[in-house]
Amino acid sequence: MTAPSVAALAWQSEQPRLLGIAYRMLGDYGHAEDVVSEVGLEAVRAEREGAVRSWPAWLTTVCVRRAIDRLRSLARAREEYPGPWLPEPVATDLLPEEVVAQRELLSIGLLHLAEQLSPESRAALVLHRAFAMTAVEIAEILDKTPAAVRQLVSRAERRLQVHPEAPAPRAADPAMLAELVTALERGEIGTLLRLLEDDAILWTDGGGVVRAALNPIYGAERIVRFYAGVYASAQDQNPEAPMRATVVPINGELGLDVRQAGRQDLVTFDVGPTDRLRALHQIANPDKLTRTGTEPV
């Protein structure tokens, strides 16, 4: 039996970290796995040429550059996507331990916001915030000066409101989610309204496969009306049990797996300064729900 090559051993050792980088940059686990696989193949070719001095540094550089190229190639498809494009959620226990241990920039909310950034800004932010790399180290990967990298990171932090002076984004706690489960299953609109900030935002991603709002829904009252309509429709189809919601661990946080009328929605939340929900991300595109660790519809 042939022993693994040095390149293969290095790639296997670094694979969880590379996957964490690629997923945070792409917001799509399938594409992240593809990028990491491509890095492995390129490592084998590089070993034949004998030009690699530090495998961790080389693998990181190639992974980041491949992810940047992949982001650019995906840009048009995401611009033409029917309705809001949301990241692919992944069950926490399906993520590599190294990815979950460092939760920075892992939540669906921040992955969604990161879509506003240029590929290089996103790479710089991910490497700095999630992997504690210095501006000098990142500069070598992006082929920029350290000063330019620091500027990329600073602007990205301000854009996503994750700069050091800003409070850390907060996830929904179990008690709040328990209230939300009851409100959804019973159609208790008053409870839902109480749990939302007045200026809350709801994004829904059906991918053109299932029905979803084609534009973000702004404001607590409009969000409540949206869910009231969803509940009424579900009740018409199943009066005994219109909706069922279960708390599930997603992307290192807690979200809801909601079932109604033969469909599945995965919903994650951001909590605002008033301890109420300020953002909801509802993913219903079945192509994005294959890694949630839940039973399919």
VMD Tcl script that draws the C-alpha trace (Angstrom):
set ca {
  {0.00 0.00 0.00}
  {1.42 3.38 -1.04}
  {1.95 5.83 1.83}
  {0.22 9.22 1.51}
  {2.39 11.95 0.02}
  {3.57 14.94 2.01}
  {1.07 17.12 0.12}
  {-1.82 14.75 0.86}
  {-0.95 14.59 4.57}
  {-0.68 18.38 4.77}
  {-3.99 18.84 2.98}
  {-5.74 16.32 5.25}
  {-4.40 18.08 8.33}
  {-5.43 21.54 7.11}
  {-8.76 20.52 5.55}
  {-11.05 21.61 8.44}
  {-9.44 25.05 8.56}
  {-9.56 25.42 4.79}
  {-13.22 24.46 4.80}
  {-13.88 27.06 7.48}
  {-12.23 29.74 5.35}
  {-13.99 28.73 2.13}
  {-17.45 28.42 3.71}
  {-17.21 31.82 5.39}
  {-16.10 33.37 2.13}
  {-18.71 31.66 -0.08}
  {-21.71 31.13 2.19}
  {-22.29 27.86 0.35}
  {-21.01 24.61 1.84}
  {-21.09 22.66 -1.43}
  {-18.99 25.25 -3.23}
  {-16.66 25.41 -0.21}
  {-16.10 21.65 -0.40}
  {-15.39 21.97 -4.13}
  {-12.79 24.68 -3.51}
  {-11.05 22.63 -0.82}
  {-10.99 19.59 -3.13}
  {-9.45 21.71 -5.89}
  {-6.79 22.86 -3.43}
  {-5.93 19.22 -2.68}
  {-5.44 18.43 -6.36}
  {-3.31 21.52 -6.85}
  {-1.20 20.53 -3.84}
  {-0.33 17.23 -5.48}
  {0.80 19.04 -8.61}
  {2.81 21.56 -6.56}
  {4.60 18.77 -4.71}
  {5.84 17.32 -7.99}
  {7.42 20.69 -8.77}
  {9.02 20.81 -5.31}
  {8.42 24.52 -4.76}
  {6.47 24.50 -1.45}
  {8.34 25.62 1.69}
  {5.39 25.86 4.13}
  {2.37 23.71 3.39}
  {-0.07 25.48 5.79}
  {0.76 28.88 4.26}
  {0.66 27.55 0.70}
  {-2.67 25.74 1.21}
  {-4.23 28.81 2.83}
  {-3.10 31.06 0.00}
  {-4.42 28.77 -2.71}
  {-7.70 28.23 -0.86}
  {-8.32 31.97 -0.47}
  {-7.46 32.73 -4.08}
  {-9.65 29.88 -5.34}
  {-12.52 31.10 -3.15}
  {-12.12 34.64 -4.51}
  {-12.28 33.30 -8.07}
  {-15.35 31.23 -7.17}
  {-17.08 34.26 -5.61}
  {-16.51 36.27 -8.77}
  {-17.89 33.48 -10.95}
  {-20.97 33.18 -8.71}
  {-21.67 36.93 -8.61}
  {-23.92 37.06 -11.68}
  {-25.94 34.00 -10.65}
  {-26.59 35.53 -7.25}
  {-27.58 38.86 -8.80}
  {-30.12 37.04 -11.00}
  {-31.37 34.81 -8.18}
  {-35.19 35.02 -7.75}
  {-35.64 37.01 -4.55}
  {-33.08 37.42 -1.76}
  {-30.10 35.05 -1.83}
  {-29.37 33.65 1.63}
  {-26.42 31.46 2.68}
  {-26.73 27.70 2.93}
  {-27.37 26.66 6.57}
  {-25.42 23.73 8.00}
  {-26.23 21.73 11.12}
  {-23.69 22.55 13.79}
  {-22.75 18.90 14.34}
  {-22.02 18.46 10.61}
  {-19.42 21.23 10.66}
  {-15.80 20.36 11.46}
  {-14.99 20.97 15.13}
  {-12.41 23.59 14.21}
  {-15.04 25.56 12.29}
  {-17.52 25.54 15.17}
  {-14.87 26.34 17.81}
  {-14.21 29.69 16.13}
  {-17.72 31.03 15.50}
  {-16.68 34.44 14.26}
  {-18.44 35.25 10.96}
  {-20.23 31.89 10.99}
  {-23.85 32.93 11.61}
  {-26.31 33.09 8.73}
  {-26.89 36.76 9.50}
  {-23.24 37.75 9.11}
  {-22.70 35.45 6.13}
  {-25.64 37.23 4.50}
  {-24.30 40.69 5.30}
  {-20.88 39.69 3.97}
  {-22.41 39.41 0.50}
  {-22.16 43.22 0.39}
  {-18.37 43.04 0.40}
  {-16.00 42.62 -2.50}
  {-14.32 39.19 -2.67}
  {-10.98 40.57 -1.48}
  {-12.59 42.52 1.38}
  {-14.45 39.41 2.44}
  {-11.25 37.37 2.36}
  {-9.35 39.95 4.43}
  {-12.15 40.13 7.02}
  {-12.49 36.35 7.31}
  {-8.76 35.79 7.71}
  {-8.39 38.60 10.24}
  {-11.51 38.10 12.36}
  {-12.07 34.35 12.18}
  {-8.47 33.16 11.94}
  {-6.54 35.97 13.69}
  {-4.12 36.48 10.81}
  {-2.07 39.66 10.73}
  {-2.18 42.29 8.01}
  {1.31 41.20 6.92}
  {0.22 37.56 6.53}
  {-2.97 38.51 4.68}
  {-1.05 40.91 2.43}
  {1.09 38.02 1.13}
  {-2.05 36.03 0.28}
  {-3.88 38.89 -1.44}
  {-0.76 40.38 -3.03}
  {-1.36 43.75 -1.38}
  {0.47 45.97 1.09}
  {-0.27 45.55 4.81}
  {-1.66 49.10 4.86}
  {-4.12 48.22 2.10}
  {-5.18 45.09 3.99}
  {-5.78 47.06 7.19}
  {-7.96 49.44 5.21}
  {-9.92 46.53 3.67}
  {-10.53 45.04 7.12}
  {-11.50 48.36 8.69}
  {-14.01 49.19 5.97}
  {-15.49 45.69 6.06}
  {-15.86 45.80 9.85}
  {-17.70 49.10 9.62}
  {-19.92 47.82 6.83}
  {-20.91 44.73 8.80}
  {-20.87 46.57 12.15}
  {-18.42 44.08 13.63}
  {-15.59 46.50 14.36}
  {-14.02 46.23 17.83}
  {-16.08 49.09 19.29}
  {-19.41 47.56 18.22}
  {-21.27 45.10 20.45}
  {-21.01 41.51 19.28}
  {-24.01 40.27 17.27}
  {-26.34 38.28 19.49}
  {-28.21 35.08 18.71}
  {-31.69 34.16 19.95}
  {-31.69 32.34 23.28}
  {-33.66 29.13 24.00}
  {-36.35 30.90 26.06}
  {-37.14 33.34 23.27}
  {-37.21 30.54 20.70}
  {-39.59 28.54 22.90}
  {-41.96 31.51 22.90}
  {-41.61 31.81 19.15}
  {-42.37 28.10 18.65}
  {-45.60 28.48 20.63}
  {-46.56 31.63 18.73}
  {-46.02 30.01 15.33}
  {-47.77 26.74 16.16}
  {-50.80 28.46 17.68}
  {-50.96 31.43 15.36}
  {-50.53 33.81 18.30}
  {-49.84 36.98 16.37}
  {-49.68 39.19 19.47}
  {-46.78 37.17 20.87}
  {-44.93 37.31 17.58}
  {-45.36 41.08 17.41}
  {-44.00 41.44 20.95}
  {-40.88 39.45 20.07}
  {-39.97 41.66 17.08}
  {-38.23 45.01 17.06}
  {-40.34 47.69 15.40}
  {-37.86 47.97 12.52}
  {-37.21 44.22 12.16}
  {-36.43 42.79 8.70}
  {-37.44 39.43 7.25}
  {-35.59 37.87 4.30}
  {-37.09 34.80 2.66}
  {-35.24 32.58 0.18}
  {-37.33 30.19 -1.90}
  {-34.92 30.12 -4.82}
  {-37.81 30.18 -7.27}
  {-38.58 26.61 -6.20}
  {-41.12 27.31 -3.44}
  {-43.18 30.41 -2.73}
  {-41.38 33.17 -0.85}
  {-41.37 36.95 -0.69}
  {-39.31 38.35 -3.57}
  {-38.25 41.38 -1.54}
  {-37.26 41.87 2.11}
  {-40.17 42.62 4.43}
  {-39.52 45.65 6.62}
  {-41.17 46.41 9.94}
  {-42.69 44.25 12.67}
  {-46.30 44.83 11.63}
  {-45.67 43.80 8.03}
  {-43.76 40.72 9.15}
  {-46.61 39.72 11.45}
  {-49.13 40.16 8.62}
  {-46.93 37.96 6.42}
  {-46.88 35.16 9.00}
  {-50.59 35.56 9.68}
  {-51.23 34.87 6.00}
  {-48.87 31.88 6.03}
  {-50.59 30.46 9.11}
  {-54.07 30.94 7.64}
  {-53.06 29.15 4.46}
  {-51.51 26.29 6.44}
  {-54.60 26.05 8.61}
  {-56.80 25.67 5.54}
  {-54.74 22.67 4.48}
  {-54.29 21.10 7.91}
  {-56.70 22.44 10.56}
  {-55.44 20.06 13.27}
  {-51.76 20.98 13.05}
  {-51.16 23.93 10.68}
  {-47.51 24.49 11.62}
  {-44.84 22.64 13.56}
  {-41.60 24.25 14.72}
  {-38.52 22.66 16.27}
  {-35.43 24.32 17.71}
  {-32.30 23.12 15.87}
  {-28.56 23.94 16.13}
  {-27.47 25.68 12.93}
  {-24.13 27.35 12.17}
  {-23.14 27.29 15.83}
  {-26.39 28.95 16.94}
  {-30.02 28.01 17.44}
  {-32.66 28.35 14.72}
  {-36.08 26.93 13.90}
  {-37.06 24.12 11.58}
  {-40.62 25.04 10.57}
  {-42.95 22.63 8.74}
  {-46.26 23.55 7.16}
  {-48.29 22.49 4.16}
  {-45.72 19.99 2.91}
  {-42.76 22.36 3.00}
  {-39.76 23.05 5.23}
  {-38.34 26.41 6.25}
  {-35.16 26.95 8.23}
  {-35.23 30.26 10.12}
  {-32.35 31.96 11.94}
  {-32.43 35.17 13.92}
  {-30.39 38.18 15.01}
  {-31.24 39.82 18.32}
  {-31.19 43.59 18.67}
  {-30.26 45.88 21.57}
  {-33.80 45.68 23.00}
  {-33.53 41.88 23.39}
  {-36.05 41.43 20.60}
  {-35.59 39.99 17.12}
  {-34.21 42.49 14.63}
  {-33.56 40.19 11.65}
  {-35.06 36.92 10.44}
  {-33.54 34.77 7.68}
  {-36.00 32.21 6.34}
  {-34.54 29.65 3.93}
  {-37.02 27.46 2.06}
  {-35.09 26.59 -1.09}
  {-34.90 22.78 -0.74}
  {-31.50 22.73 -2.47}
  {-30.11 24.62 0.52}
  {-31.65 22.41 3.21}
  {-29.75 19.19 2.60}
  {-27.21 19.80 5.38}
  {-29.49 20.95 8.21}
  {-29.47 17.56 9.94}
  {-33.27 17.42 9.78}
  {-35.60 14.97 8.12}
  {-36.59 16.11 4.60}
  {-40.19 16.91 3.81}
}
mol new
graphics top color blue
foreach p $ca { graphics top sphere $p radius 0.5 }
foreach p [lrange $ca 0 end-1] q [lrange $ca 1 end] { graphics top cylinder $p $q radius 0.2 }
display resetview
